Amino acid sequence: MKKSEIPNEIDSDLTCELIEQAYKLGVDTFGIADLELLSEYDTYPKDLLENYSRGISIGLKVPDEVIEKLPESRPIYAKHYVMINDRLDFIAYNLSRLLESKKYKALPIPASKPLKDLKWRSFISHRAIARTAGVGWIGKSLNLITKEYGPRIRFASILTDAPLEMGKPLENRCGECQNCIDNCIVGALKNTSFKDYPKERELALDMDKCVSKLQEFSKDPDINVMVCGMCLKVCPWGKN
């Protein structure tokens, strides 16, 4: 079924049922994006969005104390990072099964799955879907910033052809703040101005510097995954 053939009539009852189930499963944020607005984003494969009209964003918050006690708590953060990703995948699986039971397509995209040939990109950007759904905005750190939790959120997504009610993107509210830029431990963040999101990731982030440090942390047997978290800690959004 081509995107142009996907029904446009909104199913409010299904939208409410999906939201209710998502929060029963424990999500902290939920949003539904219009995938037409993501036509400029790179995906793998390139026709990934062809048969889908909606992108569902689900998010789980990292506990505040885990973030506040960085860098000493990085081994604890690493454990939570893995656990939260697994939980997001579980929730995405269950919501996808719900959509399938209603005879709609549903493709859950794993919470953290960089692909080796895409230079630390995945099938599609979870942050882009969350931004388009109105969950938050893309900050100068390229993290998704929410009003309530700041960037202290992990995301997964579901692509579907279900005619769900959609959110609207939020305006960027970072303003003149550059805490994340000033506190990046490898100076990987660039003070780049953009309204919604940078047209190219490299305009805002030196990915080689960032990944090199993350790989260094991952070699620590107490950490064992690619996490840092300092840009999450210093962001004023989400702080108590």
Backbone hydrogen bonds, N-H to C=O, Kabsch-Sander energy under -0.5 kcal/mol:
donor,donor_aa,acceptor,acceptor_aa,energy
3,K,50,E,-0.5
5,E,2,K,-1.6
6,I,3,K,-1.5
11,D,163,P,-3.4
12,S,10,I,-0.9
15,T,11,D,-2.0
16,C,12,S,-2.5
17,E,13,D,-2.4
18,L,14,L,-2.6
19,I,15,T,-2.4
20,E,16,C,-2.7
21,Q,17,E,-2.3
22,A,18,L,-2.5
23,Y,19,I,-2.3
24,K,20,E,-1.9
25,L,21,Q,-1.8
26,G,23,Y,-0.8
27,V,22,A,-1.9
28,D,59,G,-3.1
29,T,59,G,-1.6
31,G,57,S,-2.0
32,I,133,A,-0.5
33,A,55,G,-3.3
35,L,33,A,-0.8
35,L,53,S,-1.9
37,L,34,D,-1.7
38,L,35,L,-1.6
39,S,36,E,-1.1
41,Y,38,L,-1.3
44,Y,123,F,-2.3
48,L,45,P,-1.9
50,E,47,D,-1.8
52,Y,49,L,-2.0
53,S,160,T,-1.7
54,R,160,T,-2.5
55,G,33,A,-1.8
56,I,158,I,-3.4
57,S,31,G,-3.1
58,I,156,A,-2.3
59,G,29,T,-2.2
60,L,154,R,-2.2
62,V,152,R,-2.4
66,V,63,P,-0.6
67,I,63,P,-1.3
68,E,64,D,-3.2
69,K,65,E,-1.6
70,L,67,I,-1.7
72,E,69,K,-0.6
73,S,69,K,-1.3
74,R,71,P,-1.9
76,I,73,S,-0.6
77,Y,73,S,-2.9
78,A,74,R,-2.6
79,K,75,P,-1.5
80,H,76,I,-2.2
81,Y,77,Y,-2.8
82,V,78,A,-1.8
83,M,79,K,-2.3
84,I,80,H,-3.2
85,N,81,Y,-2.0
86,D,82,V,-2.2
87,R,83,M,-2.2
88,L,84,I,-2.7
89,D,85,N,-2.2
90,F,86,D,-1.9
91,I,87,R,-2.4
92,A,88,L,-2.8
93,Y,89,D,-2.2
94,N,90,F,-2.1
95,L,91,I,-2.5
96,S,92,A,-2.1
97,R,93,Y,-2.1
98,L,94,N,-1.7
99,L,95,L,-2.1
100,E,96,S,-2.5
101,S,97,R,-2.0
102,K,98,L,-0.7
102,K,99,L,-0.9
103,K,100,E,-2.0
104,Y,99,L,-2.0
107,L,159,L,-3.0
109,I,157,S,-3.2
115,L,121,R,-3.2
118,L,115,L,-2.0
120,W,115,L,-0.6
121,R,115,L,-0.5
126,H,124,I,-0.5
129,I,125,S,-1.7
130,A,126,H,-2.5
131,R,127,R,-2.7
132,T,128,A,-2.4
133,A,129,I,-1.9
134,G,130,A,-0.5
134,G,131,R,-1.3
135,V,130,A,-2.5
136,G,130,A,-0.6
137,W,145,I,-2.1
138,I,196,D,-0.6
139,G,137,W,-0.6
139,G,143,N,-2.9
142,L,139,G,-2.0
145,I,137,W,-3.6
145,I,143,N,-0.6
146,T,144,L,-0.5
146,T,150,G,-2.0
150,G,146,T,-1.7
152,R,149,Y,-1.7
153,I,151,P,-1.8
154,R,60,L,-2.7
156,A,58,I,-2.0
157,S,109,I,-1.3
158,I,56,I,-1.9
159,L,107,L,-2.4
160,T,54,R,-2.3
161,D,105,K,-0.9
164,L,162,A,-2.2
167,G,32,I,-3.1
170,L,131,R,-0.5
170,L,136,G,-0.7
172,N,195,K,-0.5
177,C,174,C,-1.6
182,D,178,Q,-2.7
183,N,179,N,-1.7
184,C,180,C,-0.7
184,C,181,I,-0.7
187,G,184,C,-1.1
190,K,204,A,-2.5
192,T,190,K,-2.3
203,L,200,E,-1.7
204,A,201,R,-1.7
205,L,201,R,-1.7
206,D,188,A,-3.0
207,M,205,L,-1.3
210,C,206,D,-2.0
211,V,207,M,-3.0
212,S,208,D,-2.2
213,K,209,K,-1.6
214,L,210,C,-2.2
215,Q,211,V,-2.8
216,E,212,S,-1.6
217,F,213,K,-2.3
218,S,214,L,-2.2
219,K,215,Q,-0.9
219,K,216,E,-0.8
220,D,217,F,-1.7
223,I,220,D,-2.0
224,N,217,F,-0.7
224,N,220,D,-2.1
227,V,225,V,-1.5
233,K,229,G,-1.8
234,V,230,M,-2.0
235,C,231,C,-0.6
239,K,236,P,-1.2
